[in-house]
Amino acid sequence: MKRLNYILIAAVLSWTAINSSCKDDDDKNNKKGPEIIHLEDNEKTDNTQVLNFPDIEPAKEVTHTDLTFAYGADPGWVTAMEEQDKKFYNTSGTQEDCLEILKNIGVNAARFRIWVNPSEEKGIWGFCNIEDVLKKAIRAQNSGMKIMIDFHYSDTWCDPSNQKKPAAWDNAPSVSALADSAATFTKKVLEVLKSKNVDVNWVQIGNETRSGMMLTSSKGENTNVNGEMGNNYKTIHNKCAATAREIYPNTKIITHFQDGQKALYSSFTNIAKDLDFDILGFSLYPEYTKQGDWWVADENGISEAQYTKCADVMNSFASSFNKETMICEIGTTNISQTTAGNTVVTAFKYIKNNVASCKGIFYWEPECYNKFNDYGMGGFSSNGQPSEALIEMYKQQ
């Protein structure tokens, strides 16, 4: 797998200063720091050829259409699982391509996260770069699915407790420079996808960003240059959204928050009218409680109080701001057990039937089984087949 070996950062840094800084790092550590490239450089580097991906066949061309409702899945681990020789089986027990299995049980949309410069370590960490996402998006589109691209703007996972900048953007001197870097990365990713005939229906700007995005350095250190929810978030988000709309004029822009069952923060509602987006998406998982030093998910799945409250939040937001909503991530513990499995089906039905603004629900890593990567909320059973609850969930169309 090729690695995305270029990262962009602020145009306001002079080339001389960059070279000097890198030289200082070499002298002190005998190790070159993160590569920094001018935004106005127009990618006139050896990396331009890499972005062509000549060995990857383009996706079958499709006519852009919107879905009435996205019966979605986020199968981002599929290539990592395949590399580890995991097999997938359809409802008849026959081995089959994972995305074909998902399509055949009713999935009509796929969501794929992208990281800026993920680690090349073995396991899941070397995935979710531009080449990996391109290959998965082509496979999904060829299977008849619509595509969502989920920009994390990090080299790794982004979630409520982990909103790290990519290492190459650590030295951004201002929020505007950070926004330029994120927008330029957005452009390059979407240009590659478009060059291979991938039609992107949704672009998600940041992942689970109730408090903001890129809040710390790549090492988790506090920094004054960040995307804290408020004007900083708006600056970064809107530049990325404008770039996405330039490349895919028909795409819908998503802002994505964790904890769909919780009321929106005032820091968000204060800027919502000035934010360039179409859909407010949420995550909805079982509640976690702390047991000793660990946070443990409710083994009984998603509670009625959670999904009804989430529906209330979605309806209130849609009414106040005249925007669409979505569940970008849903999942449950022990999906093969009747009690937990029934909760995700019930939550799906309730939100779909009671939230007119909801345009789709995506199960997160449905293909995960046997706690791949220690994840216990996959949608497949231990035999590598889709669980009965997952099948029932997608039957609602």
C-alpha positions in Angstrom: 0.0 0.0 0.0 1.3 3.4 -1.0 1.4 6.0 1.7 0.2 9.5 1.3 3.6 11.2 1.4 2.7 14.8 1.2 0.9 17.0 3.6 0.1 20.7 3.2 0.4 23.6 5.6 0.0 27.3 5.8 1.0 29.5 2.9 2.0 32.2 5.3 5.2 30.4 6.3 8.1 31.4 4.1 10.0 28.7 2.2 13.2 30.0 3.8 11.9 29.6 7.3 10.7 26.1 6.6 14.1 25.0 5.3 15.8 26.6 8.2 13.5 24.9 10.7 13.9 21.5 9.1 17.7 22.0 9.0 17.7 22.8 12.7 15.7 19.7 13.5 18.1 17.6 11.4 21.1 19.1 13.3 19.5 18.5 16.7 17.8 15.2 16.2 19.4 13.8 13.0 15.8 13.3 11.9 13.8 15.3 9.6 10.5 16.8 10.9 7.1 16.8 9.2 7.3 17.8 5.5 5.7 21.2 4.9 4.8 22.4 1.4 3.5 25.8 0.3 -0.1 26.0 -0.5 0.6 28.2 -3.5 3.1 25.5 -4.7 0.3 24.0 -6.8 1.6 20.5 -6.0 4.5 20.9 -8.5 6.3 18.0 -6.8 7.1 14.4 -7.5 3.9 13.6 -5.6 1.8 14.7 -8.5 2.4 11.5 -10.3 1.4 9.4 -7.2 -2.0 11.0 -7.2 -2.9 9.6 -10.6 -3.0 6.1 -9.2 -2.7 4.6 -12.8 -3.1 1.0 -11.6 -6.5 1.7 -10.1 -9.4 1.2 -12.5 -12.0 4.0 -12.3 -15.4 3.4 -10.9 -18.4 2.7 -13.2 -19.9 6.1 -14.0 -23.2 6.9 -12.3 -25.7 9.7 -12.6 -25.8 11.7 -9.5 -29.1 11.2 -7.6 -30.0 11.8 -3.9 -31.4 9.0 -1.8 -34.8 9.4 -0.2 -33.2 7.6 2.8 -29.7 6.2 3.2 -29.7 2.7 4.6 -26.0 3.1 5.3 -22.9 1.3 6.6 -19.4 2.4 7.5 -17.3 -0.6 6.5 -14.0 1.2 6.8 -12.2 -1.8 8.3 -13.0 -4.1 5.4 -9.6 -3.8 3.7 -7.7 -4.3 7.0 -9.8 -7.3 7.8 -9.2 -8.7 4.3 -5.4 -8.3 4.7 -5.7 -10.3 7.9 -7.5 -13.0 5.9 -10.9 -12.5 7.5 -13.6 -14.1 5.4 -17.2 -12.9 4.9 -20.2 -15.1 4.3 -23.7 -14.3 2.9 -26.9 -15.4 4.5 -26.7 -18.7 2.7 -23.3 -19.4 4.2 -21.4 -18.9 1.0 -18.2 -16.8 1.0 -18.7 -13.6 -0.8 -17.3 -10.1 -1.1 -18.2 -8.1 2.0 -19.6 -5.1 0.2 -21.8 -7.4 -2.0 -23.1 -9.0 1.1 -24.0 -5.6 2.6 -25.6 -4.5 -0.7 -27.7 -7.7 -0.8 -29.1 -7.2 2.7 -30.2 -3.6 1.8 -27.3 -1.3 2.3 -27.5 1.5 -0.3 -24.8 3.9 1.0 -21.2 3.6 2.3 -19.3 5.9 4.6 -15.5 5.9 4.6 -13.2 7.8 7.0 -10.0 9.3 5.7 -6.8 10.2 7.7 -4.2 12.6 6.6 -1.0 10.5 7.1 -1.8 7.3 8.9 0.9 5.1 10.4 2.4 2.3 8.4 2.4 -0.1 11.3 0.7 -3.4 10.8 -3.0 -3.8 11.6 -5.6 -1.2 11.1 -3.2 1.8 11.4 -1.8 1.7 7.8 -5.3 2.0 6.3 -7.7 4.9 5.6 -5.2 6.9 3.6 -6.2 8.3 0.2 -5.4 5.2 -1.8 -7.2 2.8 0.5 -10.3 5.1 0.6 -10.2 5.4 -3.2 -10.2 1.6 -3.6 -13.1 1.1 -1.1 -15.2 3.9 -2.6 -14.8 2.5 -6.1 -15.9 -1.0 -4.8 -18.8 0.5 -3.0 -20.0 2.5 -5.9 -19.6 -0.4 -8.3 -21.8 -2.3 -5.8 -24.5 0.3 -6.3 -24.0 2.3 -3.1 -23.9 6.1 -2.7 -20.7 7.5 -1.0 -19.9 9.5 2.1 -16.4 10.7 2.8 -15.6 11.3 6.5 -12.7 13.7 6.9 -11.1 13.3 10.3 -8.4 15.9 9.7 -5.9 13.8 11.7 -3.4 11.0 11.3 -5.6 8.8 13.4 -9.0 8.4 15.0 -11.0 11.5 16.0 -13.6 11.2 18.8 -14.6 13.3 21.8 -11.4 12.6 23.7 -9.1 12.6 20.7 -9.0 15.5 18.3 -5.4 15.7 17.3 -4.0 17.7 14.4 -2.0 15.8 11.7 1.7 15.9 12.6 2.5 18.0 9.6 0.1 20.7 10.6 1.4 21.1 14.2 3.3 24.3 13.4 0.4 26.1 11.8 0.8 29.8 12.9 -2.9 30.7 12.8 -6.4 29.3 12.5 -6.6 30.6 9.0 -3.5 28.7 8.1 -4.9 25.6 9.7 -8.1 26.0 7.7 -6.1 26.5 4.5 -4.2 23.2 5.2 -7.5 21.3 5.8 -9.2 22.8 2.8 -6.2 21.9 0.5 -6.2 18.4 1.8 -9.9 18.2 1.2 -9.4 19.4 -2.4 -6.7 16.8 -3.2 -8.7 13.9 -1.8 -11.9 14.9 -3.6 -10.1 15.6 -6.8 -8.6 12.1 -6.8 -12.0 10.5 -6.2 -13.6 12.6 -8.9 -10.8 11.6 -11.4 -11.8 8.0 -10.8 -15.5 8.6 -11.4 -16.5 8.4 -7.7 -19.6 10.4 -7.1 -19.6 11.7 -3.6 -23.1 12.4 -2.2 -21.9 13.6 1.3 -18.8 15.2 2.7 -18.4 15.1 6.4 -16.3 17.9 7.9 -14.6 16.5 11.0 -15.7 13.5 13.2 -17.6 13.7 16.4 -16.8 17.4 16.9 -19.2 18.7 19.6 -16.2 20.6 21.1 -14.4 21.2 17.9 -11.7 19.7 15.7 -7.9 19.6 15.7 -8.0 20.7 19.4 -4.5 19.6 20.2 -1.1 18.9 18.6 -0.5 15.5 17.0 1.0 14.4 20.4 -2.0 15.6 22.4 -0.5 18.8 23.6 -2.6 21.9 24.1 -2.2 24.6 21.4 -3.7 28.1 20.9 -4.1 27.3 17.2 -7.1 24.9 17.1 -10.6 24.4 15.8 -12.4 24.9 19.1 -16.2 25.0 18.6 -17.1 28.6 17.8 -15.5 31.0 15.4 -12.4 28.8 15.0 -14.5 25.8 14.1 -16.5 28.0 11.7 -13.4 29.2 9.9 -12.0 25.8 9.3 -15.4 24.1 8.6 -16.5 26.7 6.1 -13.3 26.7 4.1 -13.4 22.9 3.8 -17.1 23.0 2.9 -16.6 25.6 0.2 -13.8 23.5 -1.3 -16.0 20.4 -1.3 -18.8 22.2 -3.0 -16.4 23.5 -5.7 -15.4 20.0 -6.7 -18.8 18.3 -6.1 -21.5 21.0 -6.5 -24.3 18.5 -5.6 -22.7 17.1 -2.5 -24.3 17.7 0.9 -22.1 18.9 3.8 -22.4 17.1 7.1 -21.4 18.3 10.6 -21.1 15.3 12.9 -21.5 15.1 16.7 -21.3 12.3 19.2 -24.0 11.6 21.8 -27.1 12.2 19.7 -29.2 11.8 22.9 -27.7 15.0 24.4 -28.8 18.6 23.9 -26.7 20.7 21.6 -24.1 23.0 23.0 -24.7 26.7 22.9 -21.2 27.2 21.4 -22.6 25.4 18.3 -26.0 26.9 18.1 -24.5 30.3 18.4 -22.7 29.8 15.0 -25.1 27.3 13.3 -26.7 30.0 11.1 -23.3 31.0 9.8 -22.0 27.5 9.3 -22.0 26.1 5.7 -23.6 22.7 6.1 -26.7 20.8 5.0 -27.0 18.0 7.5 -26.3 17.6 11.2 -25.3 14.0 11.9 -25.1 12.2 15.2 -23.6 9.0 16.7 -25.8 6.8 18.8 -24.4 4.0 20.8 -25.2 2.3 24.2 -24.4 4.4 27.2 -21.1 3.9 28.9 -20.5 3.7 32.6 -17.2 3.7 34.5 -16.2 0.5 36.2 -13.0 1.0 38.0 -10.5 2.4 35.5 -12.6 1.3 32.5 -15.6 2.7 30.6 -18.0 -0.2 29.8 -20.8 -0.1 27.3 -24.3 -1.2 28.4 -24.6 -4.8 27.5 -28.3 -4.5 26.9 -27.8 -2.1 23.9 -29.4 1.3 23.2 -32.0 2.3 25.7 -35.4 3.7 24.8 -34.5 6.8 26.7 -31.5 7.3 24.4 -33.2 6.9 21.0 -36.3 8.9 22.0 -34.2 11.7 23.3 -32.1 11.6 20.2 -35.2 11.9 18.0 -36.3 14.9 20.1 -32.9 16.6 19.6 -33.0 16.0 15.9 -36.6 17.3 15.5 -35.8 20.4 17.6 -32.7 21.2 15.6 -34.5 20.7 12.3 -37.3 22.9 13.3 -35.1 25.7 14.6 -32.5 25.7 11.8 -34.4 24.2 8.8 -31.7 21.7 8.2 -31.7 17.9 7.6 -30.4 15.4 10.1 -28.8 11.9 10.0 -27.5 9.2 12.2 -23.9 8.8 10.8 -23.0 6.1 13.3 -25.1 3.6 15.2 -24.1 0.3 16.8 -24.9 -2.0 19.7 -23.2 -4.4 22.0 -23.8 -8.1 21.6 -25.9 -7.7 18.4 -26.4 -11.5 18.1 -28.1 -11.6 21.5 -31.8 -11.0 21.3 -32.1 -8.2 23.8 -29.3 -6.0 22.5 -30.0 -6.8 18.9 -33.6 -5.8 19.2 -32.6 -2.4 20.6 -30.8 -1.3 17.4 -33.7 -2.4 15.2 -36.2 -0.6 17.4 -34.0 2.6 17.5 -33.7 2.5 13.7 -37.4 2.2 13.3 -38.3 4.8 15.8 -35.9 7.5 14.4 -36.8 6.8 10.8 -40.6 7.0 11.6 -40.5 9.9 14.0 -37.9 12.2 12.6 -39.0 13.6 9.2 -35.7 15.5 8.7 -33.6 12.3 9.1 -32.0 11.3 5.7 -30.3 8.2 6.7 -28.8 5.8 9.3 -25.3 4.3 9.0 -24.2 1.2 11.1 -20.6 1.6 12.1 -18.3 -1.3 11.1 -21.2 -3.8 10.5 -18.7 -6.3 9.0 -16.7 -6.5 12.2 -17.0 -9.9 13.9 -15.3 -11.8 16.7 -14.3 -8.4 18.3 -11.9 -7.5 15.5 -9.5 -4.9 16.9 -11.2 -5.4 20.3 -14.4 -3.8 18.9 -17.5 -5.4 20.4 -20.3 -3.5 18.5 -19.9 -5.0 15.0 -23.0 -6.2 13.1 -21.8 -9.6 11.9 -22.1 -12.8 14.0 -19.1 -14.8 15.0 -19.4 -17.0 11.9 -18.7 -14.0 9.6 -22.3 -13.6 8.5 -24.6 -10.6 9.0 -26.6 -11.0 12.2 -30.3 -11.3 12.2 -30.7 -7.9 13.8 -28.6 -6.2 11.2 -30.6 -7.9 8.4 -33.8 -6.8 10.1 -32.5 -3.2 10.4 -32.0 -2.9 6.7 -35.4 -4.5 5.9 -37.1 -1.3 7.0 -37.1 0.2 3.5 
